[in-house]
Amino acid sequence: MTAENAAASPPLDFLQLAGKPVLVTGVANKKSVGWHTAKLLADAGAEVKLAVHTAERREKVRKFCGDMTVFVCDVADQDSIDQLATDLADDLRATPLAGLVHSVAFADYSAGWLPFHETPRAAFLQAVDISCFSLTALSNALSDRLDPESGSVVTISISTTRMAAENYGYMAPVKAALDSSVCFLAKSFSRFSKVRFNAVGPGLLKTQSSAGIPGYLDSYLFAERATLRREAVTTPEVANGVAFLLSPRSSGINAQHLTIDAGMGVNYFDADLVRDAVS
């Protein structure tokens, strides 16, 4: 094939998602993982649907999401989740949902930094409800909409829940529960479908939501130095991983956690980091 013929040929549908509907939840702004994933999927030809927290957020998202359909869903309210399922069924009619992206997390840090043992009960339970149980609630509500043969559900976790980052606090145990939920949902759905469940665990990202974490900037700068390439993970790189796990190309991957941290997890004893720490 000549270069001219190659340029004239239609792009290869590598993800095999062209024309297929995918629901992306949790889009907050242009810097969010949800939006980068939605844009990547749309560029690949997928029919992207969005679900956001409030009607006010929907109006903001509509300013940059083009012709994507935007639903409102408060994942802390079961009635709202059920309404999303109804609205989505009306919108898709008989077309099965190829994928669901769960990019939802919330933590109330209004009390400031506290040692973990002083975590407010209400804040912890709210974080579990919104950031973790919402995956189960959404999956259950949409169980008859997801394509039983090739449907894929991907949630956004963190690179590791075994590192006691004090400023991240109780959200690490919440994400650990999310990671475990992925395994149990994969097993549960396997009784009646081939729907897959996986998690993507990024290293520290530069997003608007992360800015609300106490002391995040210092942690971000340290994490960047700890990566093997000395460059932080980017949100588009995370979106690439999410899109792959949504795609039939990853059909053999189920109940897994894909870490995207640019090698940070193997580099804590880097000679430069150690020298700076002990000098």
N, C-alpha and C positions, 0 to 999 in steps of 0.2 A: 504494500500500500504506500502510495506517495504521500508526502507531507501535505499536499493540497487536498487529496482525498480524505486524509485523516482529519484535517481541519473542517471539512464539509460534513463528516459523519456525526451522527448524534452522540452525545456523551454516553459513556458506558454507565449503566445503572448498577454500579457496584453494590450499593446498599440493598437493592431490590425492594425499595419502598416507594417507588414512583407510583402515584395515584392512590396510595393506601393512606387511610386516616390514622393519625397519631395524636393522642391527647397529651399536652404538656401542661402540668400544673405548677403553680408557684412562680410564674413570671412576675418579677417585681419592677425591673428596669432593664435598660440596655446592657448593663454590666453583669446581670445575673446569669447563672449557669442555665436556668430555664430558657432565657431568651436566646443565648448563643446556640443551644441545642435546637430550639424551634427554627431559628434562621437556617441552620445547617440542613435540617430535615426538609425545609421548604425549598432550599436550593437544590436538594436531591430529588425534588419532585413529589414529596409526600404532601398529603392534604392535612395540614397542621391545624389543630384546634387548641385553644388555650383556655385555662381555667384560673381565675384570679380570686383573691380573697374578698374584695368588696366591689360595689358598683363604682365607687370613686376610683379605685385602682383600674377598673376596666376602662374608664374614660382616658386615663393616662396612658395605658398600654395601647389603646386604639390609635394613639397619635403616631406610633412607630411600627405597628404590626401589620400594616397593609390590609389585605382583605381576609386575614385570618378571623375565623369565628371566635369570639371571646365570651366564655360563660363565667358566671359568678358562682363561687362555691366556698363557703366557710367550712373548712374541714373539721372544725371543732363542733359543728352542728350536724347531727345525723339527718335531720330534715333537709338541710341544704345539700348534703351529699346525695340523698335520694332524688332531689329535684334535678341535680346535675345528671344523674343517670337517665332520668326521664327526658330531659332536654336533649341529651346526646342521642338517645334512641330516636327521637323525633327528627333530629338533624341528619343522622346517618341512615335512617330507615333500615333496610336489610343488610347494609354493608357492615361487615365485622370490623372491629377496632384492631389495627395491627399492633399498636403499642401504647403504653402508658408510661409517662415520665413523672415520677414523684420527686419534685424538687421543692419540698416544703419543710421549713424549719423555723422555730421561734423559741427564743429564750428571753426571759425577763431579767435583765441585769440592772434594773432600776435601784436595787439595794446596794449597788457597787460591788467591789471585789470582796468576797467572803471565803474563808477556808471551807473546804468541801463539807465538813461535818456540820457547818452552820447553814447549809442550803435550806432556804425556805420551802416548806412542804408544798405550798400552793404553786410556787414557781416551778418546782420539779415536776409535779403532776401535770401542770399545764403544758410543759415542754414535752413530756411523754405523749400526751394526748395529740398535740399538734404535729410534732416532729416524727413520731414513731407510729402510734396507733392509726393515724390517718392513712398510712399505707394499707393496712389491713382493711379499714373501713371502705376506702375507695375501691380496692381490689374486689371486695365482696359485692359492693353495689354494682360494679361493672363486670362481674363474672360472666354474665350471659351476653355481654357485648364484645368481649375480647375474642379474637379469632382462636378457636379451640385447637387449630392445627399448628399455627405459627405465631401466636400472640406473644409479646414480650413486655415485661414490666421492669423498669429500671429506676432505682432510687438513688439519691445522692447522699452518701455517707461521708466519712472522713478517712484519711490515710491510715490511721491507727487509733484504736480506743484503749490501747495499753500504755500510752504515754501520758503521764499525769501532768498535763499542762494546766497549771493552777489557774491561769486567767480564763481558760475555757470552761473550767469547773464542771458542773453537773451535766453539761451537754455531751461530754464523752460517754458517760454511762447511758445516756439516752440514745446516742448513736450506736452503742453496743447492742442495745435492745433492738434497734432498727436492723442491724446486721443479722441478728438472730431471727428476726421476723421474716427476713428474706428466705432463709432456709425452710422455715415452717410453712410459709405460703407456697413455696415450690413443691413441697411434699403434699400439702393439702390439695392444691390444684391438680396434681398429677393423678388424682383418683378419677377425674372426669375430663381432663384435657391435656394438651401438650404445652400449655402456656408456661413460659419461663420467667423466673424472677432472679434478678442480679442487682448488685450494688456497685457503684463507682465511688472510690474513696480518694478524693483529691488531697494533695498537700495544701499548704496555706495559699489562699487566693486573695487577689486584690478586688474585693467586691464591696458594695455599699453596706450589705448586711454585716460583713465582718468588721466594719468600722465601729460597730456598736459594742464589740468585745473589749473589755478593759485591757489595756496594754498590748493590743494586737499588733501594732506597728513594729514594736521591737521584736516580737515573736516572728513576724513575717520576714524581717530583715535577717534574723538569725537563720530561719529556715532556708532562705535564699542562699546564704553562704554554705549551708550544709548539703545542698544538692550537688550531685556529681558534676553538673555543668556550670555551677555557680549562677544559675538563672532560675528564678521562681517558675513554678508551673503556671500556665496561663489558662484562663477560662475557656478559650476555644479548644485547647488540648483536652480538657475535661469533656467538652461537648463531643469531640471526636470519639472518645471512648463510649459515651452514652449512645451515640448513633450506631456504633458497631454492635453493641449489645442488643439494641432494638432490632437490628437487621437479621434476616434469615442467615446471613453469612456467619453468625455466631451461634447457629442452631445447636451445637454440641455443648454450649456453656449454660449451665443452670445452677442456681443456688450458690453463686460465687461472689467474691468481693474483688474487684479489679482496682488495685492501688495505682494511682497516677501521681507520683511524687518526685519525678526526675531523679530517682535513686537516693533520695534523702534518707530513707529507712536503713540503708546499709552504710551510711557515711558519718555516723556520729563520732567516730574516732579518727576523723580526718586530722592529719598532722598539724595543719594550720589552726584548726579549731582547738585542738588540745593545747598547743603552744600558747594561744591567746588566753585560754582559760586558766592555765597554771602560772603564767608569767606575772 
